[in-house]
């Protein structure tokens, strides 16, 4: 046998880069996604409600009541409930008049449609995919008979939840699959977790007028405050035609940033002491100190969707 003086060198084998991991719970009630960075999101199929979003360092970014019902018996108190096709209490005489408050999306079981991830990582020092998108669907064929009877329209909702390093995106595509037009509103009822509401301020809304829902005598229009929002009591405000990025600060340090796409309104809510006491599914009793709702949506007026058309809108929340 003739020996070669120069043997071919071995072909180097690159290690397999880590990729996002997606799993479904044993009881088929929730979907969990985790990035190689440690960022994690958990979604309850009931309402397609995000009930947990953790940063790579393990810090939880969303408030979830310790009395929240996670068994599908009622909408979840906390996380990010999806509000559709109406915001608030139904209006007499409107086509949504027979629906419950905030509609049916948050108390319907959604279908998990699957996942997709980015092709390559942009995260320094970590290979693999840098984000993962989970898609969920809801249509007239899978909502309850009560809901379809109260709102007898044909529709399709595709809800996409995108987890990236330090960020969570939620977007909704609303399709009218019938020939007639119908009205709707949409809102992401986001409960952000903070340490102390008395040390929280919110910027980006200073120059925007709002509907104050807790003022004496009932909801009233209020002029722009021209200063950041701070909290010293129950707060429930609807800001319309908002055109700036929203920043939530705690002790003057930025904690969250909220960017919106096609969602011109922002609701800011904290129940404070007495209102929290009146909610059977709110806990702990002083949990209002550790949460603030900053809710991106389109709720200032009705949007009309023509037959065959699709509307899309969303938000991206960055943990700072």
VEXPA-229650 format. One record per residue (C-alpha): residue number from 1; residue in one letter; y, x, z. Coordinates in nm, 3 decimals, always signed. Layout:
BEGIN
+-----+------+---------+---------+---------+
!  nr ! rest !   north !    east !      up !
+-----+------+---------+---------+---------+
! NUM !    A !       Y !       X !       Z !
...
+-----+------+---------+---------+---------+
//
This chain:
BEGIN
+-----+------+---------+---------+---------+
!  nr ! rest !   north !    east !      up !
+-----+------+---------+---------+---------+
!   1 !    X !  +0.000 !  +0.000 !  +0.000 !
!   2 !    X !  +0.342 !  +0.129 !  -0.092 !
!   3 !    X !  +0.598 !  +0.120 !  +0.183 !
!   4 !    X !  +0.954 !  +0.035 !  +0.097 !
!   5 !    X !  +1.209 !  +0.281 !  +0.216 !
!   6 !    X !  +1.454 !  -0.002 !  +0.274 !
!   7 !    X !  +1.327 !  -0.331 !  +0.401 !
!   8 !    X !  +1.540 !  -0.638 !  +0.352 !
!   9 !    X !  +1.735 !  -0.725 !  +0.664 !
!  10 !    X !  +1.666 !  -1.048 !  +0.843 !
!  11 !    X !  +1.886 !  -1.340 !  +0.755 !
!  12 !    X !  +2.096 !  -1.426 !  +1.058 !
!  13 !    X !  +2.044 !  -1.775 !  +1.193 !
!  14 !    X !  +2.349 !  -1.946 !  +1.330 !
!  15 !    X !  +2.302 !  -2.135 !  +1.654 !
!  16 !    X !  +2.310 !  -2.511 !  +1.622 !
!  17 !    X !  +2.655 !  -2.630 !  +1.720 !
!  18 !    X !  +2.669 !  -2.898 !  +1.988 !
!  19 !    X !  +2.745 !  -3.249 !  +1.865 !
!  20 !    X !  +2.861 !  -3.571 !  +2.030 !
!  21 !    X !  +2.586 !  -3.756 !  +2.214 !
!  22 !    X !  +2.569 !  -4.135 !  +2.189 !
!  23 !    X !  +2.327 !  -4.348 !  +2.388 !
!  24 !    X !  +2.264 !  -4.714 !  +2.465 !
!  25 !    X !  +2.184 !  -4.817 !  +2.821 !
!  26 !    X !  +1.831 !  -4.928 !  +2.908 !
!  27 !    X !  +1.944 !  -5.289 !  +2.949 !
!  28 !    X !  +2.123 !  -5.278 !  +2.610 !
!  29 !    X !  +2.451 !  -5.372 !  +2.775 !
!  30 !    X !  +2.666 !  -5.067 !  +2.704 !
!  31 !    X !  +2.722 !  -4.771 !  +2.472 !
!  32 !    X !  +2.808 !  -4.425 !  +2.607 !
!  33 !    X !  +2.947 !  -4.134 !  +2.404 !
!  34 !    X !  +3.001 !  -3.778 !  +2.526 !
!  35 !    X !  +3.165 !  -3.486 !  +2.344 !
!  36 !    X !  +3.064 !  -3.120 !  +2.378 !
!  37 !    X !  +3.392 !  -3.079 !  +2.569 !
!  38 !    X !  +3.269 !  -3.320 !  +2.839 !
!  39 !    X !  +3.503 !  -3.602 !  +2.734 !
!  40 !    X !  +3.320 !  -3.932 !  +2.781 !
!  41 !    X !  +3.368 !  -4.301 !  +2.704 !
!  42 !    X !  +3.160 !  -4.600 !  +2.812 !
!  43 !    X !  +3.184 !  -4.936 !  +2.636 !
!  44 !    X !  +3.042 !  -5.265 !  +2.762 !
!  45 !    X !  +2.913 !  -5.479 !  +2.474 !
!  46 !    X !  +3.044 !  -5.783 !  +2.658 !
!  47 !    X !  +3.399 !  -5.796 !  +2.526 !
!  48 !    X !  +3.353 !  -5.452 !  +2.365 !
!  49 !    X !  +3.540 !  -5.349 !  +2.679 !
!  50 !    X !  +3.600 !  -4.980 !  +2.743 !
!  51 !    X !  +3.514 !  -4.954 !  +3.114 !
!  52 !    X !  +3.542 !  -4.576 !  +3.154 !
!  53 !    X !  +3.718 !  -4.289 !  +2.978 !
!  54 !    X !  +3.684 !  -3.946 !  +3.134 !
!  55 !    X !  +3.852 !  -3.624 !  +3.028 !
!  56 !    X !  +3.654 !  -3.305 !  +2.989 !
!  57 !    X !  +3.735 !  -3.205 !  +3.347 !
!  58 !    X !  +3.570 !  -3.524 !  +3.475 !
!  59 !    X !  +3.894 !  -3.704 !  +3.560 !
!  60 !    X !  +3.880 !  -4.081 !  +3.509 !
!  61 !    X !  +4.173 !  -4.218 !  +3.308 !
!  62 !    X !  +4.113 !  -4.592 !  +3.337 !
!  63 !    X !  +4.128 !  -4.822 !  +3.638 !
!  64 !    X !  +3.829 !  -5.051 !  +3.689 !
!  65 !    X !  +3.829 !  -5.300 !  +3.974 !
!  66 !    X !  +3.541 !  -5.244 !  +4.214 !
!  67 !    X !  +3.493 !  -5.623 !  +4.203 !
!  68 !    X !  +3.487 !  -5.642 !  +3.823 !
!  69 !    X !  +3.208 !  -5.853 !  +3.675 !
!  70 !    X !  +3.002 !  -5.631 !  +3.442 !
!  71 !    X !  +2.720 !  -5.881 !  +3.391 !
!  72 !    X !  +2.885 !  -6.089 !  +3.119 !
!  73 !    X !  +2.975 !  -6.374 !  +3.353 !
!  74 !    X !  +3.352 !  -6.336 !  +3.305 !
!  75 !    X !  +3.606 !  -6.099 !  +3.144 !
!  76 !    X !  +3.623 !  -5.750 !  +3.294 !
!  77 !    X !  +3.907 !  -5.672 !  +3.534 !
!  78 !    X !  +4.006 !  -5.324 !  +3.425 !
!  79 !    X !  +3.934 !  -5.077 !  +3.148 !
!  80 !    X !  +4.060 !  -5.195 !  +2.808 !
!  81 !    X !  +3.986 !  -5.565 !  +2.743 !
!  82 !    X !  +4.055 !  -5.683 !  +2.385 !
!  83 !    X !  +4.288 !  -5.985 !  +2.366 !
!  84 !    X !  +4.241 !  -6.207 !  +2.057 !
!  85 !    X !  +4.339 !  -6.450 !  +1.901 !
!  86 !    X !  +4.607 !  -6.538 !  +2.157 !
!  87 !    X !  +4.791 !  -6.364 !  +2.438 !
!  88 !    X !  +4.849 !  -6.544 !  +2.765 !
!  89 !    X !  +4.798 !  -6.911 !  +2.828 !
!  90 !    X !  +4.742 !  -7.142 !  +2.529 !
!  91 !    X !  +5.040 !  -7.328 !  +2.386 !
!  92 !    X !  +5.015 !  -7.705 !  +2.360 !
!  93 !    X !  +5.010 !  -7.823 !  +1.999 !
!  94 !    X !  +4.914 !  -7.485 !  +1.854 !
!  95 !    X !  +4.577 !  -7.427 !  +1.683 !
!  96 !    X !  +4.477 !  -7.203 !  +1.975 !
!  97 !    X !  +4.558 !  -7.471 !  +2.234 !
!  98 !    X !  +4.193 !  -7.529 !  +2.331 !
!  99 !    X !  +4.112 !  -7.163 !  +2.391 !
! 100 !    X !  +4.109 !  -6.998 !  +2.734 !
! 101 !    X !  +4.381 !  -6.755 !  +2.838 !
! 102 !    X !  +4.378 !  -6.439 !  +2.623 !
! 103 !    X !  +4.128 !  -6.594 !  +2.378 !
! 104 !    X !  +3.758 !  -6.528 !  +2.335 !
! 105 !    X !  +3.720 !  -6.165 !  +2.222 !
! 106 !    X !  +3.711 !  -6.029 !  +2.577 !
! 107 !    X !  +3.438 !  -6.269 !  +2.687 !
! 108 !    X !  +3.210 !  -6.254 !  +2.382 !
! 109 !    X !  +2.922 !  -6.015 !  +2.330 !
! 110 !    X !  +2.997 !  -5.786 !  +2.037 !
! 111 !    X !  +2.756 !  -5.612 !  +1.801 !
! 112 !    X !  +2.733 !  -5.234 !  +1.806 !
! 113 !    X !  +2.766 !  -5.129 !  +1.441 !
! 114 !    X !  +2.705 !  -4.755 !  +1.480 !
! 115 !    X !  +2.881 !  -4.421 !  +1.515 !
! 116 !    X !  +3.041 !  -4.154 !  +1.300 !
! 117 !    X !  +3.175 !  -3.811 !  +1.392 !
! 118 !    X !  +3.409 !  -3.552 !  +1.248 !
! 119 !    X !  +3.257 !  -3.288 !  +1.020 !
! 120 !    X !  +3.381 !  -2.981 !  +1.205 !
! 121 !    X !  +3.546 !  -2.888 !  +1.528 !
! 122 !    X !  +3.907 !  -2.792 !  +1.575 !
! 123 !    X !  +3.850 !  -2.715 !  +1.942 !
! 124 !    X !  +3.893 !  -2.341 !  +2.014 !
! 125 !    X !  +3.579 !  -2.185 !  +2.151 !
! 126 !    X !  +3.359 !  -2.489 !  +2.100 !
! 127 !    X !  +3.163 !  -2.556 !  +1.784 !
! 128 !    X !  +3.030 !  -2.884 !  +1.663 !
! 129 !    X !  +3.200 !  -3.216 !  +1.607 !
! 130 !    X !  +3.537 !  -3.269 !  +1.773 !
! 131 !    X !  +3.542 !  -3.649 !  +1.784 !
! 132 !    X !  +3.316 !  -3.952 !  +1.763 !
! 133 !    X !  +3.397 !  -4.307 !  +1.650 !
! 134 !    X !  +3.207 !  -4.610 !  +1.777 !
! 135 !    X !  +3.233 !  -4.934 !  +1.578 !
! 136 !    X !  +3.179 !  -5.285 !  +1.710 !
! 137 !    X !  +3.184 !  -5.620 !  +1.531 !
! 138 !    X !  +3.255 !  -5.984 !  +1.611 !
! 139 !    X !  +3.255 !  -6.288 !  +1.383 !
! 140 !    X !  +3.239 !  -6.666 !  +1.399 !
! 141 !    X !  +2.860 !  -6.658 !  +1.374 !
! 142 !    X !  +2.806 !  -6.478 !  +1.706 !
! 143 !    X !  +3.071 !  -6.625 !  +1.937 !
! 144 !    X !  +2.982 !  -6.914 !  +2.166 !
! 145 !    X !  +2.976 !  -7.273 !  +2.043 !
! 146 !    X !  +3.256 !  -7.345 !  +2.288 !
! 147 !    X !  +3.476 !  -7.075 !  +2.135 !
! 148 !    X !  +3.398 !  -7.168 !  +1.776 !
! 149 !    X !  +3.461 !  -7.533 !  +1.856 !
! 150 !    X !  +3.798 !  -7.452 !  +2.008 !
! 151 !    X !  +3.898 !  -7.223 !  +1.719 !
! 152 !    X !  +3.696 !  -7.328 !  +1.410 !
! 153 !    X !  +3.792 !  -7.045 !  +1.175 !
! 154 !    X !  +3.595 !  -6.789 !  +0.979 !
! 155 !    X !  +3.685 !  -6.434 !  +1.070 !
! 156 !    X !  +3.558 !  -6.081 !  +1.113 !
! 157 !    X !  +3.670 !  -5.824 !  +1.369 !
! 158 !    X !  +3.585 !  -5.454 !  +1.345 !
! 159 !    X !  +3.680 !  -5.267 !  +1.659 !
! 160 !    X !  +3.677 !  -4.886 !  +1.643 !
! 161 !    X !  +3.691 !  -4.666 !  +1.951 !
! 162 !    X !  +3.752 !  -4.297 !  +1.878 !
! 163 !    X !  +3.695 !  -4.034 !  +2.145 !
! 164 !    X !  +3.855 !  -3.692 !  +2.095 !
! 165 !    X !  +3.936 !  -3.408 !  +2.332 !
! 166 !    X !  +4.190 !  -3.552 !  +2.571 !
! 167 !    X !  +4.248 !  -3.863 !  +2.359 !
! 168 !    X !  +4.115 !  -4.214 !  +2.314 !
! 169 !    X !  +4.196 !  -4.429 !  +2.012 !
! 170 !    X !  +4.135 !  -4.802 !  +1.982 !
! 171 !    X !  +4.194 !  -4.988 !  +1.655 !
! 172 !    X !  +4.114 !  -5.338 !  +1.536 !
! 173 !    X !  +4.069 !  -5.467 !  +1.182 !
! 174 !    X !  +4.111 !  -5.846 !  +1.162 !
! 175 !    X !  +3.977 !  -6.019 !  +0.851 !
! 176 !    X !  +4.031 !  -6.380 !  +0.748 !
! 177 !    X !  +3.710 !  -6.467 !  +0.563 !
! 178 !    X !  +3.807 !  -6.823 !  +0.471 !
! 179 !    X !  +4.054 !  -6.961 !  +0.219 !
! 180 !    X !  +4.304 !  -7.107 !  +0.467 !
! 181 !    X !  +4.560 !  -6.904 !  +0.660 !
! 182 !    X !  +4.552 !  -6.889 !  +1.040 !
! 183 !    X !  +4.768 !  -6.746 !  +1.319 !
! 184 !    X !  +4.671 !  -6.483 !  +1.574 !
! 185 !    X !  +4.794 !  -6.238 !  +1.835 !
! 186 !    X !  +4.627 !  -5.917 !  +1.950 !
! 187 !    X !  +4.664 !  -5.684 !  +2.246 !
! 188 !    X !  +4.480 !  -5.395 !  +2.410 !
! 189 !    X !  +4.502 !  -5.479 !  +2.783 !
! 190 !    X !  +4.486 !  -5.116 !  +2.898 !
! 191 !    X !  +4.456 !  -5.044 !  +3.272 !
! 192 !    X !  +4.560 !  -4.682 !  +3.328 !
! 193 !    X !  +4.450 !  -4.508 !  +3.647 !
! 194 !    X !  +4.723 !  -4.336 !  +3.847 !
! 195 !    X !  +4.751 !  -4.199 !  +4.202 !
! 196 !    X !  +5.056 !  -4.382 !  +4.334 !
! 197 !    X !  +5.246 !  -4.658 !  +4.152 !
! 198 !    X !  +5.559 !  -4.588 !  +4.357 !
! 199 !    X !  +5.580 !  -4.245 !  +4.192 !
! 200 !    X !  +5.528 !  -4.373 !  +3.836 !
! 201 !    X !  +5.796 !  -4.403 !  +3.570 !
! 202 !    X !  +5.768 !  -4.504 !  +3.205 !
! 203 !    X !  +5.989 !  -4.380 !  +2.924 !
! 204 !    X !  +6.025 !  -4.500 !  +2.566 !
! 205 !    X !  +6.133 !  -4.854 !  +2.654 !
! 206 !    X !  +6.482 !  -4.785 !  +2.789 !
! 207 !    X !  +6.667 !  -4.928 !  +2.488 !
! 208 !    X !  +6.440 !  -5.230 !  +2.435 !
! 209 !    X !  +6.508 !  -5.582 !  +2.563 !
! 210 !    X !  +6.220 !  -5.767 !  +2.724 !
! 211 !    X !  +6.085 !  -6.095 !  +2.858 !
! 212 !    X !  +6.071 !  -6.079 !  +3.237 !
! 213 !    X !  +5.787 !  -6.304 !  +3.355 !
! 214 !    X !  +5.835 !  -6.267 !  +3.732 !
! 215 !    X !  +6.207 !  -6.334 !  +3.763 !
! 216 !    X !  +6.312 !  -6.632 !  +3.974 !
! 217 !    X !  +6.325 !  -6.951 !  +3.771 !
! 218 !    X !  +6.056 !  -6.855 !  +3.522 !
! 219 !    X !  +6.035 !  -6.614 !  +3.228 !
! 220 !    X !  +6.376 !  -6.500 !  +3.108 !
! 221 !    X !  +6.501 !  -6.263 !  +2.842 !
! 222 !    X !  +6.648 !  -5.946 !  +2.990 !
! 223 !    X !  +6.872 !  -5.686 !  +2.831 !
! 224 !    X !  +6.759 !  -5.329 !  +2.781 !
! 225 !    X !  +6.770 !  -5.146 !  +3.114 !
! 226 !    X !  +6.885 !  -4.816 !  +2.960 !
! 227 !    X !  +6.673 !  -4.627 !  +3.213 !
! 228 !    X !  +6.301 !  -4.552 !  +3.267 !
! 229 !    X !  +6.084 !  -4.824 !  +3.422 !
! 230 !    X !  +6.002 !  -4.772 !  +3.791 !
! 231 !    X !  +5.802 !  -4.995 !  +4.026 !
! 232 !    X !  +5.893 !  -5.151 !  +4.362 !
! 233 !    X !  +5.729 !  -5.494 !  +4.330 !
! 234 !    X !  +5.530 !  -5.718 !  +4.096 !
! 235 !    X !  +5.611 !  -5.633 !  +3.734 !
! 236 !    X !  +5.522 !  -5.834 !  +3.424 !
! 237 !    X !  +5.732 !  -5.762 !  +3.116 !
! 238 !    X !  +5.686 !  -5.810 !  +2.743 !
! 239 !    X !  +5.884 !  -5.561 !  +2.535 !
! 240 !    X !  +5.918 !  -5.649 !  +2.167 !
! 241 !    X !  +6.004 !  -5.445 !  +1.859 !
! 242 !    X !  +5.929 !  -5.116 !  +2.033 !
! 243 !    X !  +5.970 !  -4.817 !  +1.802 !
! 244 !    X !  +5.921 !  -4.519 !  +2.035 !
! 245 !    X !  +5.625 !  -4.335 !  +2.184 !
! 246 !    X !  +5.556 !  -4.447 !  +2.541 !
! 247 !    X !  +5.513 !  -4.184 !  +2.813 !
! 248 !    X !  +5.379 !  -4.259 !  +3.160 !
! 249 !    X !  +5.489 !  -4.007 !  +3.421 !
! 250 !    X !  +5.381 !  -3.959 !  +3.781 !
! 251 !    X !  +5.603 !  -3.761 !  +4.017 !
! 252 !    X !  +5.810 !  -3.678 !  +3.706 !
! 253 !    X !  +5.510 !  -3.511 !  +3.539 !
! 254 !    X !  +5.377 !  -3.664 !  +3.213 !
! 255 !    X !  +5.036 !  -3.825 !  +3.270 !
! 256 !    X !  +4.973 !  -4.035 !  +2.957 !
! 257 !    X !  +5.127 !  -4.078 !  +2.614 !
! 258 !    X !  +5.073 !  -4.393 !  +2.406 !
! 259 !    X !  +5.131 !  -4.400 !  +2.031 !
! 260 !    X !  +5.095 !  -4.723 !  +1.834 !
! 261 !    X !  +5.028 !  -4.823 !  +1.475 !
! 262 !    X !  +5.132 !  -5.171 !  +1.354 !
! 263 !    X !  +5.162 !  -5.286 !  +1.717 !
! 264 !    X !  +5.531 !  -5.351 !  +1.781 !
! 265 !    X !  +5.510 !  -5.494 !  +2.134 !
! 266 !    X !  +5.428 !  -5.344 !  +2.473 !
! 267 !    X !  +5.338 !  -5.529 !  +2.793 !
! 268 !    X !  +5.392 !  -5.353 !  +3.127 !
! 269 !    X !  +5.215 !  -5.506 !  +3.429 !
! 270 !    X !  +5.136 !  -5.435 !  +3.790 !
! 271 !    X !  +5.035 !  -5.723 !  +4.022 !
! 272 !    X !  +5.158 !  -5.562 !  +4.347 !
! 273 !    X !  +5.039 !  -5.693 !  +4.683 !
! 274 !    X !  +5.045 !  -6.073 !  +4.675 !
! 275 !    X !  +4.932 !  -6.122 !  +4.315 !
! 276 !    X !  +4.642 !  -5.881 !  +4.372 !
! 277 !    X !  +4.533 !  -6.081 !  +4.676 !
! 278 !    X !  +4.511 !  -6.392 !  +4.462 !
! 279 !    X !  +4.264 !  -6.239 !  +4.213 !
! 280 !    X !  +3.906 !  -6.272 !  +4.339 !
! 281 !    X !  +3.783 !  -5.998 !  +4.104 !
! 282 !    X !  +4.049 !  -5.742 !  +4.199 !
! 283 !    X !  +3.955 !  -5.460 !  +4.434 !
! 284 !    X !  +4.001 !  -5.269 !  +4.645 !
! 285 !    X !  +4.274 !  -5.471 !  +4.813 !
! 286 !    X !  +4.526 !  -5.191 !  +4.765 !
! 287 !    X !  +4.398 !  -5.100 !  +4.416 !
! 288 !    X !  +4.730 !  -5.209 !  +4.268 !
! 289 !    X !  +4.868 !  -4.878 !  +4.396 !
! 290 !    X !  +4.634 !  -4.690 !  +4.162 !
! 291 !    X !  +4.690 !  -4.871 !  +3.833 !
! 292 !    X !  +4.948 !  -4.961 !  +3.576 !
! 293 !    X !  +4.889 !  -5.166 !  +3.265 !
! 294 !    X !  +5.066 !  -5.043 !  +2.952 !
! 295 !    X !  +4.940 !  -5.277 !  +2.681 !
! 296 !    X !  +5.000 !  -5.221 !  +2.311 !
! 297 !    X !  +4.988 !  -5.534 !  +2.101 !
! 298 !    X !  +5.153 !  -5.784 !  +1.873 !
! 299 !    X !  +5.232 !  -6.079 !  +2.099 !
! 300 !    X !  +5.603 !  -6.153 !  +2.069 !
! 301 !    X !  +5.532 !  -6.402 !  +1.794 !
! 302 !    X !  +5.239 !  -6.527 !  +1.588 !
! 303 !    X !  +5.110 !  -6.327 !  +1.295 !
! 304 !    X !  +4.982 !  -6.530 !  +1.002 !
! 305 !    X !  +4.683 !  -6.395 !  +0.811 !
! 306 !    X !  +4.624 !  -6.541 !  +0.466 !
! 307 !    X !  +4.276 !  -6.625 !  +0.345 !
! 308 !    X !  +4.088 !  -6.317 !  +0.227 !
! 309 !    X !  +4.337 !  -6.074 !  +0.386 !
! 310 !    X !  +4.282 !  -5.808 !  +0.652 !
! 311 !    X !  +4.524 !  -5.677 !  +0.913 !
! 312 !    X !  +4.480 !  -5.348 !  +1.101 !
! 313 !    X !  +4.650 !  -5.199 !  +1.404 !
! 314 !    X !  +4.574 !  -4.959 !  +1.686 !
! 315 !    X !  +4.681 !  -4.721 !  +1.958 !
! 316 !    X !  +4.608 !  -4.363 !  +2.065 !
! 317 !    X !  +4.628 !  -4.271 !  +2.431 !
! 318 !    X !  +4.659 !  -3.905 !  +2.523 !
! 319 !    X !  +4.578 !  -3.782 !  +2.872 !
! 320 !    X !  +4.832 !  -3.514 !  +2.963 !
+-----+------+---------+---------+---------+
//
